Amino acid sequence: MESRLEPNGKGQIDMAETTEETLRKEIEDLKRRLGEQKGLVSSDAKLAVKPWQPSDFTLWSIALGLTVLFVVAFFVGWIPLHKRQALIYAEAHEQEEAQPRVEVIEVARSTRNSKLELPGSIQALTEAPILARANGYIKRRMVDIGDRVEAGQLVAEIEEPEMDAQLAQARADLATAKANVKLAGITAQRYQDLLKTDAVSKQDVDNYNGDHAAKQAMVESAAANVKRLEELESFKRVNAPFSGVITLRNVDVGALVNAGNTLLFRVAQTSTLRTYVNVPQTDADSVQRGQLARLSVSNLPGRYFTGTVARTSNSLDPTSRTMLVEVQVPNPSGVLLPGMYAQVELLSARPDPPLLIPGAALVIRAEGTQVAMVRPDRTVHFQKIEIGRDFGDRLEVIKGLKEGDTIIVNPHDAVREGVKVNPVRAVGT
């Protein structure tokens, strides 16, 4: 065993000595080189020291190190920050999605030009029936429905033989009365002359003078009867009372008519028409005489006819609580016809236009009439308001809101007092 270990131990000692000698030689070599460098510097002191210039490998190593350092800093710093921001955004978006989504509008004023639209019925400005004023038969008929007539134009003739006979008799009676009054006058004058010679008594003269006066009165009576019958005779000629259109014909040639009972024709003046509308109590104070109005009818789409308010009843119907208003519209072309149904727009200018809100925004509760407002912090507040006129899809607000307030259109069950909401502007606003 020992004989085997000796060689091994000696080998180890030899390796140690060899390593030591190698190191010693390297140290001496380094000292020698250092001495040479010192001697070179001392001998060539006039030469400038050459600056250090890194090699390309060194430069690339530095650049690579900086790049690695930047990449490590990016992954260590920016990626966590980005993840944190994404998490915050996701939480905010989730919170926003959790808030009720509501459609809102801003409260605004109406236009200065007020327009009130109401239904109305078109009528002729003047319309009258033409009745028979004499008894008899229709001799001639000159007009029919739709014919335009002028004032005083002959429209029919009535044949009445009895009236002709009565007029002839009255004229004969007048002639007789005139003859009698002439004879009575001559007789009275004679007696007046005889009285001067006392040939007759004063009483006889007075009697004949009185008879003459009575006969004169009979002449006047007969003349009045003739005039009356002549006027009745003129009733056989039926004339139009005013210019217009014949809207009704009730008789034909040969028909028997009775004075004051038989309707012959109906005439209407259509150059100017009038339309009656019933204005509700809430709008009655806004309608004035001379106010502009505009009519439209369903069978003439897109056409409007301008007129004015001619008069108002200045009182309300106790049953309907409406005021009757008459609107007159010129109709020179005759396009509009009496009896048409029309939509009438009453136009007026308002110095202080009212606030308007959609009818769907109204909330009726036990506390009263309210709307759901959205505050600047997006919280809901139910505001009590006072309503004025109702325009159907819109309501006039008298009190409780101001211009620019944000309200919710058609609030649903999730909209409660103090709840935060996600307001979205309503479509079409």
C-alpha positions as a Markdown table, in Angstrom:
| # | Residue | x | y | z |
|---|---|---|---|---|
| 1 | Met | 0.0 | 0.0 | 0.0 |
| 2 | Glu | 2.7 | 2.4 | 1.0 |
| 3 | Ser | 4.8 | 1.6 | -2.0 |
| 4 | Arg | 1.9 | 2.5 | -4.2 |
| 5 | Leu | 1.3 | 5.9 | -2.5 |
| 6 | Glu | 4.8 | 7.2 | -2.8 |
| 7 | Pro | 4.8 | 7.7 | -6.5 |
| 8 | Asn | 1.4 | 9.5 | -6.3 |
| 9 | Gly | 2.6 | 11.9 | -3.6 |
| 10 | Lys | 5.7 | 12.7 | -5.5 |
| 11 | Gly | 3.7 | 13.5 | -8.6 |
| 12 | Gln | 1.6 | 15.9 | -6.7 |
| 13 | Ile | 4.6 | 17.7 | -5.3 |
| 14 | Asp | 6.2 | 17.9 | -8.8 |
| 15 | Met | 2.9 | 19.4 | -10.2 |
| 16 | Ala | 2.9 | 22.0 | -7.4 |
| 17 | Glu | 6.4 | 23.0 | -8.0 |
| 18 | Thr | 5.8 | 23.3 | -11.8 |
| 19 | Thr | 2.8 | 25.6 | -11.2 |
| 20 | Glu | 4.8 | 27.8 | -8.9 |
| 21 | Glu | 7.6 | 28.1 | -11.3 |
| 22 | Thr | 5.2 | 29.0 | -14.1 |
| 23 | Leu | 3.6 | 31.8 | -12.0 |
| 24 | Arg | 7.0 | 33.1 | -11.0 |
| 25 | Lys | 8.0 | 33.3 | -14.6 |
| 26 | Glu | 4.8 | 35.1 | -15.5 |
| 27 | Ile | 5.4 | 37.6 | -12.7 |
| 28 | Glu | 8.9 | 38.3 | -13.8 |
| 29 | Asp | 7.8 | 38.6 | -17.4 |
| 30 | Leu | 5.2 | 41.2 | -16.3 |
| 31 | Lys | 7.8 | 43.1 | -14.3 |
| 32 | Arg | 10.1 | 43.1 | -17.3 |
| 33 | Arg | 7.5 | 44.5 | -19.6 |
| 34 | Leu | 6.5 | 47.1 | -17.0 |
| 35 | Gly | 10.1 | 48.2 | -16.8 |
| 36 | Glu | 10.4 | 48.4 | -20.5 |
| 37 | Gln | 7.3 | 50.6 | -20.7 |
| 38 | Lys | 8.7 | 52.9 | -18.0 |
| 39 | Gly | 12.0 | 53.1 | -19.8 |
| 40 | Leu | 10.2 | 53.9 | -23.0 |
| 41 | Val | 8.2 | 56.7 | -21.4 |
| 42 | Ser | 11.2 | 58.2 | -19.8 |
| 43 | Ser | 13.2 | 58.0 | -23.0 |
| 44 | Asp | 10.5 | 59.5 | -25.2 |
| 45 | Ala | 8.9 | 62.1 | -22.9 |
| 46 | Lys | 8.3 | 64.5 | -25.7 |
| 47 | Leu | 5.8 | 62.2 | -27.3 |
| 48 | Ala | 2.2 | 62.7 | -26.3 |
| 49 | Val | 0.3 | 60.0 | -24.5 |
| 50 | Lys | -2.0 | 58.2 | -27.0 |
| 51 | Pro | -5.8 | 58.4 | -25.8 |
| 52 | Trp | -7.7 | 55.2 | -25.3 |
| 53 | Gln | -9.8 | 54.1 | -28.2 |
| 54 | Pro | -12.2 | 51.3 | -27.6 |
| 55 | Ser | -12.5 | 48.6 | -30.2 |
| 56 | Asp | -15.5 | 47.8 | -32.3 |
| 57 | Phe | -16.2 | 44.8 | -30.1 |
| 58 | Thr | -16.2 | 47.0 | -27.0 |
| 59 | Leu | -18.6 | 49.5 | -28.6 |
| 60 | Trp | -21.0 | 46.7 | -29.7 |
| 61 | Ser | -20.8 | 45.2 | -26.3 |
| 62 | Ile | -21.8 | 48.6 | -24.7 |
| 63 | Ala | -24.7 | 49.1 | -27.1 |
| 64 | Leu | -25.9 | 45.6 | -26.5 |
| 65 | Gly | -25.8 | 46.1 | -22.8 |
| 66 | Leu | -27.7 | 49.3 | -23.0 |
| 67 | Thr | -30.3 | 47.6 | -25.2 |
| 68 | Val | -30.7 | 44.8 | -22.8 |
| 69 | Leu | -31.0 | 47.3 | -20.0 |
| 70 | Phe | -33.8 | 49.2 | -21.8 |
| 71 | Val | -35.7 | 46.0 | -22.6 |
| 72 | Val | -35.5 | 44.9 | -19.0 |
| 73 | Ala | -36.7 | 48.3 | -17.8 |
| 74 | Phe | -39.6 | 48.3 | -20.3 |
| 75 | Phe | -40.8 | 44.9 | -19.2 |
| 76 | Val | -40.3 | 45.7 | -15.5 |
| 77 | Gly | -41.9 | 49.2 | -15.6 |
| 78 | Trp | -44.2 | 49.9 | -18.6 |
| 79 | Ile | -46.0 | 46.5 | -18.9 |
| 80 | Pro | -47.3 | 46.6 | -15.3 |
| 81 | Leu | -48.3 | 50.2 | -15.7 |
| 82 | His | -50.3 | 49.3 | -18.8 |
| 83 | Lys | -51.9 | 46.4 | -17.1 |
| 84 | Arg | -52.9 | 48.6 | -14.2 |
| 85 | Gln | -54.4 | 51.2 | -16.6 |
| 86 | Ala | -56.3 | 48.6 | -18.5 |
| 87 | Leu | -57.7 | 47.2 | -15.2 |
| 88 | Ile | -58.8 | 50.7 | -14.1 |
| 89 | Tyr | -60.5 | 51.3 | -17.5 |
| 90 | Ala | -62.2 | 47.9 | -17.3 |
| 91 | Glu | -63.5 | 48.6 | -13.8 |
| 92 | Ala | -64.7 | 52.1 | -14.9 |
| 93 | His | -66.4 | 50.6 | -18.0 |
| 94 | Glu | -68.0 | 47.9 | -15.9 |
| 95 | Gln | -69.2 | 50.5 | -13.5 |
| 96 | Glu | -70.5 | 52.6 | -16.3 |
| 97 | Glu | -72.3 | 49.6 | -17.8 |
| 98 | Ala | -73.9 | 48.9 | -14.5 |
| 99 | Gln | -75.5 | 52.4 | -14.4 |
| 100 | Pro | -78.9 | 52.7 | -16.0 |
| 101 | Arg | -78.8 | 54.1 | -19.6 |
| 102 | Val | -81.3 | 56.9 | -20.1 |
| 103 | Glu | -82.1 | 59.2 | -23.1 |
| 104 | Val | -82.1 | 62.8 | -22.2 |
| 105 | Ile | -82.9 | 66.2 | -23.8 |
| 106 | Glu | -82.2 | 69.8 | -22.9 |
| 107 | Val | -85.2 | 71.9 | -22.0 |
| 108 | Ala | -85.7 | 74.6 | -24.7 |
| 109 | Arg | -88.1 | 77.3 | -25.5 |
| 110 | Ser | -90.7 | 77.2 | -28.2 |
| 111 | Thr | -90.3 | 79.4 | -31.3 |
| 112 | Arg | -91.5 | 83.0 | -31.2 |
| 113 | Asn | -94.1 | 82.2 | -33.8 |
| 114 | Ser | -97.0 | 80.4 | -32.1 |
| 115 | Lys | -99.1 | 78.0 | -34.2 |
| 116 | Leu | -102.4 | 76.5 | -32.9 |
| 117 | Glu | -103.9 | 73.9 | -35.1 |
| 118 | Leu | -107.6 | 73.1 | -34.8 |
| 119 | Pro | -110.2 | 71.4 | -37.0 |
| 120 | Gly | -112.9 | 73.6 | -38.7 |
| 121 | Ser | -115.8 | 73.5 | -41.0 |
| 122 | Ile | -115.8 | 75.7 | -44.1 |
| 123 | Gln | -119.0 | 77.6 | -44.9 |
| 124 | Ala | -120.1 | 80.2 | -47.4 |
| 125 | Leu | -119.8 | 83.7 | -46.3 |
| 126 | Thr | -123.5 | 84.3 | -47.2 |
| 127 | Glu | -126.1 | 81.7 | -47.8 |
| 128 | Ala | -129.8 | 82.1 | -48.2 |
| 129 | Pro | -132.8 | 80.1 | -49.4 |
| 130 | Ile | -135.0 | 81.5 | -52.1 |
| 131 | Leu | -138.7 | 81.0 | -51.3 |
| 132 | Ala | -141.8 | 81.6 | -53.4 |
| 133 | Arg | -143.6 | 84.8 | -52.6 |
| 134 | Ala | -146.6 | 84.1 | -54.8 |
| 135 | Asn | -149.0 | 81.2 | -55.3 |
| 136 | Gly | -149.0 | 79.5 | -58.6 |
| 137 | Tyr | -147.0 | 77.3 | -61.0 |
| 138 | Ile | -143.4 | 77.5 | -62.1 |
| 139 | Lys | -143.6 | 78.9 | -65.6 |
| 140 | Arg | -139.9 | 79.1 | -66.4 |
| 141 | Arg | -136.7 | 78.0 | -64.6 |
| 142 | Met | -133.5 | 79.8 | -65.8 |
| 143 | Val | -130.8 | 78.3 | -63.5 |
| 144 | Asp | -129.7 | 75.0 | -62.0 |
| 145 | Ile | -127.3 | 73.8 | -59.3 |
| 146 | Gly | -123.7 | 75.0 | -59.8 |
| 147 | Asp | -124.7 | 78.0 | -61.9 |
| 148 | Arg | -123.2 | 81.3 | -60.9 |
| 149 | Val | -125.7 | 84.2 | -60.7 |
| 150 | Glu | -125.5 | 87.9 | -60.2 |
| 151 | Ala | -127.5 | 90.0 | -57.7 |
| 152 | Gly | -131.0 | 90.7 | -59.2 |
| 153 | Gln | -130.7 | 88.1 | -61.9 |
| 154 | Leu | -133.9 | 86.4 | -62.9 |
| 155 | Val | -133.8 | 82.7 | -61.9 |
| 156 | Ala | -137.5 | 81.7 | -62.3 |
| 157 | Glu | -141.0 | 82.9 | -63.2 |
| 158 | Ile | -144.3 | 81.9 | -61.5 |
| 159 | Glu | -147.6 | 81.9 | -63.4 |
| 160 | Glu | -150.5 | 83.2 | -61.3 |
| 161 | Pro | -153.7 | 84.0 | -63.2 |
| 162 | Glu | -155.7 | 85.0 | -60.1 |
| 163 | Met | -153.2 | 87.7 | -59.4 |
| 164 | Asp | -153.5 | 89.1 | -62.9 |
| 165 | Ala | -157.3 | 89.3 | -62.5 |
| 166 | Gln | -157.1 | 91.0 | -59.1 |
| 167 | Leu | -154.7 | 93.6 | -60.5 |
| 168 | Ala | -157.0 | 94.3 | -63.4 |
| 169 | Gln | -159.9 | 94.8 | -61.0 |
| 170 | Ala | -157.9 | 97.0 | -58.8 |
| 171 | Arg | -156.9 | 99.2 | -61.6 |
| 172 | Ala | -160.6 | 99.5 | -62.7 |
| 173 | Asp | -161.6 | 100.4 | -59.2 |
| 174 | Leu | -158.9 | 103.1 | -59.2 |
| 175 | Ala | -160.3 | 104.5 | -62.5 |
| 176 | Thr | -163.8 | 104.5 | -61.1 |
| 177 | Ala | -162.7 | 106.3 | -57.9 |
| 178 | Lys | -160.9 | 108.9 | -60.0 |
| 179 | Ala | -164.1 | 109.5 | -62.0 |
| 180 | Asn | -166.1 | 109.8 | -58.9 |
| 181 | Val | -163.7 | 112.2 | -57.3 |
| 182 | Lys | -163.8 | 114.3 | -60.4 |
| 183 | Leu | -167.6 | 114.5 | -60.4 |
| 184 | Ala | -167.7 | 115.2 | -56.7 |
| 185 | Gly | -165.2 | 118.0 | -57.2 |
| 186 | Ile | -167.3 | 119.6 | -60.0 |
| 187 | Thr | -170.5 | 119.4 | -57.9 |
| 188 | Ala | -168.8 | 120.8 | -54.8 |
| 189 | Gln | -167.5 | 123.7 | -56.8 |
| 190 | Arg | -170.9 | 124.5 | -58.3 |
| 191 | Tyr | -172.5 | 124.5 | -54.9 |
| 192 | Gln | -169.8 | 126.8 | -53.7 |
| 193 | Asp | -170.6 | 129.3 | -56.5 |
| 194 | Leu | -174.4 | 129.1 | -55.8 |
| 195 | Leu | -173.7 | 129.9 | -52.1 |
| 196 | Lys | -172.5 | 133.3 | -53.1 |
| 197 | Thr | -176.0 | 134.2 | -54.5 |
| 198 | Asp | -177.7 | 132.4 | -51.5 |
| 199 | Ala | -179.3 | 130.0 | -54.0 |
| 200 | Val | -178.3 | 127.0 | -51.8 |
| 201 | Ser | -177.8 | 126.6 | -48.1 |
| 202 | Lys | -174.5 | 126.4 | -46.4 |
| 203 | Gln | -175.2 | 122.8 | -45.3 |
| 204 | Asp | -175.6 | 121.6 | -48.9 |
| 205 | Val | -172.2 | 123.1 | -49.7 |
| 206 | Asp | -170.6 | 121.4 | -46.8 |
| 207 | Asn | -172.2 | 118.1 | -47.7 |
| 208 | Tyr | -170.8 | 118.2 | -51.3 |
| 209 | Asn | -167.4 | 119.3 | -50.1 |
| 210 | Gly | -167.3 | 116.4 | -47.7 |
| 211 | Asp | -168.4 | 114.0 | -50.4 |
| 212 | His | -165.6 | 115.3 | -52.6 |
| 213 | Ala | -163.0 | 114.7 | -49.8 |
| 214 | Ala | -164.3 | 111.1 | -49.3 |
| 215 | Lys | -164.1 | 110.4 | -53.0 |
| 216 | Gln | -160.5 | 111.7 | -52.9 |
| 217 | Ala | -159.7 | 109.2 | -50.1 |
| 218 | Met | -161.2 | 106.4 | -52.1 |
| 219 | Val | -158.9 | 107.2 | -55.0 |
| 220 | Glu | -155.9 | 107.0 | -52.7 |
| 221 | Ser | -157.1 | 103.7 | -51.3 |
| 222 | Ala | -157.6 | 102.3 | -54.8 |
| 223 | Ala | -154.2 | 103.5 | -55.8 |
| 224 | Ala | -152.6 | 101.8 | -52.8 |
| 225 | Asn | -154.4 | 98.6 | -53.6 |
| 226 | Val | -153.1 | 98.7 | -57.2 |
| 227 | Lys | -149.6 | 99.3 | -55.9 |
| 228 | Arg | -149.9 | 96.4 | -53.5 |
| 229 | Leu | -151.1 | 94.1 | -56.2 |
| 230 | Glu | -148.4 | 95.3 | -58.6 |
| 231 | Glu | -145.8 | 94.4 | -56.0 |
| 232 | Leu | -147.3 | 91.0 | -55.6 |
| 233 | Glu | -147.3 | 90.7 | -59.3 |
| 234 | Ser | -143.6 | 91.3 | -59.3 |
| 235 | Phe | -143.1 | 88.3 | -57.0 |
| 236 | Lys | -143.9 | 86.2 | -59.9 |
| 237 | Arg | -140.4 | 87.0 | -61.1 |
| 238 | Val | -137.9 | 85.3 | -58.8 |
| 239 | Asn | -134.5 | 87.1 | -58.6 |
| 240 | Ala | -131.2 | 86.2 | -57.0 |
| 241 | Pro | -130.7 | 88.2 | -53.7 |
| 242 | Phe | -126.9 | 88.5 | -54.2 |
| 243 | Ser | -124.1 | 87.2 | -56.4 |
| 244 | Gly | -123.2 | 83.6 | -55.8 |
| 245 | Val | -123.6 | 80.0 | -56.8 |
| 246 | Ile | -126.9 | 78.0 | -56.9 |
| 247 | Thr | -126.3 | 75.1 | -54.5 |
| 248 | Leu | -129.8 | 73.7 | -54.4 |
| 249 | Arg | -132.7 | 73.5 | -56.8 |
| 250 | Asn | -136.0 | 72.2 | -55.3 |
| 251 | Val | -138.5 | 72.7 | -58.1 |
| 252 | Asp | -139.0 | 72.3 | -61.8 |
| 253 | Val | -141.3 | 73.7 | -64.5 |
| 254 | Gly | -145.0 | 73.1 | -63.7 |
| 255 | Ala | -144.5 | 72.6 | -60.0 |
| 256 | Leu | -147.1 | 74.1 | -57.7 |
| 257 | Val | -145.7 | 76.6 | -55.2 |
| 258 | Asn | -147.1 | 78.4 | -52.2 |
| 259 | Ala | -146.1 | 81.8 | -51.0 |
| 260 | Gly | -143.7 | 81.7 | -48.1 |
| 261 | Asn | -143.6 | 77.9 | -47.9 |
| 262 | Thr | -142.0 | 76.4 | -51.0 |
| 263 | Leu | -138.2 | 76.4 | -51.3 |
| 264 | Leu | -137.2 | 77.1 | -54.8 |
| 265 | Phe | -133.4 | 77.5 | -54.7 |
| 266 | Arg | -130.5 | 78.0 | -52.3 |
| 267 | Val | -127.7 | 80.4 | -53.2 |
| 268 | Ala | -124.3 | 80.8 | -51.6 |
| 269 | Gln | -121.6 | 83.4 | -51.9 |
| 270 | Thr | -118.3 | 81.5 | -52.2 |
| 271 | Ser | -115.9 | 84.3 | -53.3 |
| 272 | Thr | -115.0 | 84.6 | -49.6 |
| 273 | Leu | -115.5 | 81.7 | -47.2 |
| 274 | Arg | -115.7 | 81.5 | -43.5 |
| 275 | Thr | -114.5 | 78.7 | -41.3 |
| 276 | Tyr | -115.6 | 78.2 | -37.7 |
| 277 | Val | -113.2 | 76.7 | -35.2 |
| 278 | Asn | -113.7 | 76.1 | -31.5 |
| 279 | Val | -110.7 | 77.3 | -29.5 |
| 280 | Pro | -110.1 | 75.7 | -26.1 |
| 281 | Gln | -110.2 | 77.8 | -23.0 |
| 282 | Thr | -106.4 | 77.5 | -22.5 |
| 283 | Asp | -105.8 | 79.2 | -25.9 |
| 284 | Ala | -108.7 | 81.6 | -26.0 |
| 285 | Asp | -106.7 | 84.6 | -24.8 |
| 286 | Ser | -104.1 | 84.2 | -27.6 |
| 287 | Val | -106.7 | 84.6 | -30.4 |
| 288 | Gln | -107.3 | 88.2 | -31.5 |
| 289 | Arg | -109.3 | 89.8 | -34.2 |
| 290 | Gly | -107.2 | 90.3 | -37.4 |
| 291 | Gln | -104.8 | 87.5 | -36.5 |
| 292 | Leu | -103.3 | 85.5 | -39.4 |
| 293 | Ala | -104.7 | 82.0 | -40.1 |
| 294 | Arg | -103.8 | 79.3 | -42.6 |
| 295 | Leu | -106.1 | 76.6 | -43.9 |
| 296 | Ser | -105.4 | 73.2 | -45.4 |
| 297 | Val | -107.7 | 70.5 | -46.7 |
| 298 | Ser | -107.0 | 66.8 | -47.1 |
| 299 | Asn | -107.9 | 66.6 | -50.8 |
| 300 | Leu | -105.4 | 69.4 | -51.7 |
| 301 | Pro | -102.2 | 68.2 | -50.0 |
| 302 | Gly | -99.4 | 70.8 | -49.8 |
| 303 | Arg | -101.7 | 73.8 | -50.5 |
| 304 | Tyr | -102.4 | 76.4 | -47.9 |
| 305 | Phe | -104.9 | 79.2 | -48.0 |
| 306 | Thr | -104.3 | 82.4 | -45.9 |
| 307 | Gly | -107.0 | 84.2 | -44.1 |
| 308 | Thr | -107.7 | 86.3 | -41.0 |
| 309 | Val | -109.7 | 86.0 | -37.8 |
| 310 | Ala | -112.8 | 88.1 | -38.6 |
| 311 | Arg | -114.5 | 87.9 | -35.2 |
| 312 | Thr | -114.8 | 85.8 | -32.0 |
| 313 | Ser | -117.7 | 85.1 | -29.7 |
| 314 | Asn | -115.8 | 86.6 | -26.7 |
| 315 | Ser | -117.5 | 84.0 | -24.6 |
| 316 | Leu | -117.0 | 80.3 | -23.8 |
| 317 | Asp | -119.5 | 77.5 | -24.5 |
| 318 | Pro | -120.4 | 76.3 | -21.0 |
| 319 | Thr | -120.7 | 72.7 | -22.3 |
| 320 | Ser | -117.4 | 72.4 | -24.2 |
| 321 | Arg | -115.5 | 75.3 | -22.6 |
| 322 | Thr | -114.5 | 76.5 | -26.1 |
| 323 | Met | -114.7 | 79.9 | -27.8 |
| 324 | Leu | -116.2 | 80.1 | -31.3 |
| 325 | Val | -113.9 | 81.9 | -33.8 |
| 326 | Glu | -114.7 | 82.8 | -37.4 |
| 327 | Val | -111.9 | 82.8 | -39.9 |
| 328 | Gln | -112.5 | 84.4 | -43.3 |
| 329 | Val | -110.5 | 83.1 | -46.3 |
| 330 | Pro | -110.6 | 84.7 | -49.8 |
| 331 | Asn | -111.6 | 82.1 | -52.5 |
| 332 | Pro | -111.4 | 83.8 | -55.9 |
| 333 | Ser | -110.6 | 80.6 | -57.8 |
| 334 | Gly | -113.4 | 78.7 | -56.1 |
| 335 | Val | -111.1 | 75.8 | -55.1 |
| 336 | Leu | -112.5 | 75.7 | -51.6 |
| 337 | Leu | -116.1 | 74.5 | -51.3 |
| 338 | Pro | -118.6 | 75.1 | -48.6 |
| 339 | Gly | -119.0 | 72.1 | -46.3 |
| 340 | Met | -115.3 | 71.0 | -46.5 |
| 341 | Tyr | -113.4 | 69.8 | -43.4 |
| 342 | Ala | -110.3 | 71.8 | -42.9 |
| 343 | Gln | -107.3 | 72.1 | -40.5 |
| 344 | Val | -106.9 | 75.7 | -39.3 |
| 345 | Glu | -103.5 | 77.0 | -38.1 |
| 346 | Leu | -103.8 | 80.2 | -36.0 |
| 347 | Leu | -100.5 | 82.1 | -36.2 |
| 348 | Ser | -99.2 | 84.7 | -33.7 |
| 349 | Ala | -95.9 | 86.1 | -32.5 |
| 350 | Arg | -95.1 | 85.7 | -28.8 |
| 351 | Pro | -92.6 | 88.0 | -27.0 |
| 352 | Asp | -91.8 | 85.4 | -24.3 |
| 353 | Pro | -92.0 | 81.8 | -25.8 |
| 354 | Pro | -92.8 | 79.1 | -23.2 |
| 355 | Leu | -90.6 | 76.2 | -22.3 |
| 356 | Leu | -91.6 | 72.9 | -23.9 |
| 357 | Ile | -90.9 | 69.3 | -22.9 |
| 358 | Pro | -92.0 | 66.0 | -24.5 |
| 359 | Gly | -95.2 | 64.5 | -23.2 |
| 360 | Ala | -93.4 | 61.2 | -22.5 |
| 361 | Ala | -91.1 | 63.0 | -20.0 |
| 362 | Leu | -94.0 | 63.7 | -17.6 |
| 363 | Val | -94.2 | 61.6 | -14.4 |
| 364 | Ile | -97.5 | 61.6 | -12.5 |
| 365 | Arg | -97.2 | 60.7 | -8.8 |
| 366 | Ala | -98.9 | 61.3 | -5.5 |
| 367 | Glu | -96.5 | 64.2 | -4.9 |
| 368 | Gly | -97.8 | 65.9 | -8.1 |
| 369 | Thr | -96.6 | 66.4 | -11.7 |
| 370 | Gln | -92.8 | 65.8 | -12.0 |
| 371 | Val | -90.0 | 65.3 | -14.4 |
| 372 | Ala | -86.7 | 63.4 | -13.9 |
| 373 | Met | -83.8 | 65.8 | -14.1 |
| 374 | Val | -80.2 | 64.7 | -14.5 |
| 375 | Arg | -77.8 | 66.9 | -12.5 |
| 376 | Pro | -74.2 | 67.7 | -13.6 |
| 377 | Asp | -72.9 | 64.8 | -11.4 |
| 378 | Arg | -75.3 | 62.5 | -13.4 |
| 379 | Thr | -77.6 | 61.8 | -10.5 |
| 380 | Val | -81.3 | 61.8 | -10.9 |
| 381 | His | -83.6 | 64.4 | -9.2 |
| 382 | Phe | -87.4 | 64.4 | -9.6 |
| 383 | Gln | -88.4 | 68.0 | -10.0 |
| 384 | Lys | -92.0 | 69.2 | -9.5 |
| 385 | Ile | -93.4 | 71.3 | -12.3 |
| 386 | Glu | -96.5 | 73.2 | -13.3 |
| 387 | Ile | -98.0 | 72.4 | -16.7 |
| 388 | Gly | -99.6 | 75.0 | -19.1 |
| 389 | Arg | -101.0 | 74.2 | -22.5 |
| 390 | Asp | -101.1 | 70.7 | -23.9 |
| 391 | Phe | -99.9 | 70.5 | -27.5 |
| 392 | Gly | -100.4 | 66.7 | -27.8 |
| 393 | Asp | -96.8 | 65.4 | -28.0 |
| 394 | Arg | -95.4 | 68.4 | -26.2 |
| 395 | Leu | -96.3 | 70.2 | -23.0 |
| 396 | Glu | -95.8 | 73.8 | -21.9 |
| 397 | Val | -94.0 | 74.3 | -18.6 |
| 398 | Ile | -95.0 | 77.3 | -16.6 |
| 399 | Lys | -93.0 | 76.7 | -13.4 |
| 400 | Gly | -90.3 | 74.3 | -12.1 |
| 401 | Leu | -87.7 | 74.2 | -15.0 |
| 402 | Lys | -85.4 | 76.6 | -16.7 |
| 403 | Glu | -83.9 | 76.7 | -20.2 |
| 404 | Gly | -81.0 | 74.3 | -20.5 |
| 405 | Asp | -82.0 | 71.8 | -17.8 |
| 406 | Thr | -81.4 | 68.2 | -18.7 |
| 407 | Ile | -84.4 | 65.9 | -18.3 |
| 408 | Ile | -85.0 | 62.2 | -19.0 |
| 409 | Val | -87.3 | 61.2 | -21.8 |
| 410 | Asn | -89.6 | 58.3 | -20.9 |
| 411 | Pro | -88.0 | 57.4 | -17.5 |
| 412 | His | -88.2 | 53.7 | -16.6 |
| 413 | Asp | -88.4 | 51.8 | -13.3 |
| 414 | Ala | -84.6 | 51.9 | -12.7 |
| 415 | Val | -84.7 | 55.7 | -12.6 |
| 416 | Arg | -85.0 | 56.7 | -8.9 |
| 417 | Glu | -84.1 | 59.7 | -6.8 |
| 418 | Gly | -80.3 | 60.1 | -6.4 |
| 419 | Val | -79.4 | 57.2 | -8.7 |
| 420 | Lys | -76.5 | 57.7 | -11.0 |
| 421 | Val | -77.3 | 57.2 | -14.6 |
| 422 | Asn | -75.6 | 57.0 | -18.0 |
| 423 | Pro | -77.2 | 59.9 | -20.0 |
| 424 | Val | -77.4 | 59.5 | -23.8 |
| 425 | Arg | -78.8 | 62.3 | -26.0 |
| 426 | Ala | -82.2 | 61.2 | -27.4 |
| 427 | Val | -82.3 | 60.6 | -31.1 |
| 428 | Gly | -83.8 | 63.5 | -33.1 |
| 429 | Thr | -83.0 | 66.2 | -30.5 |
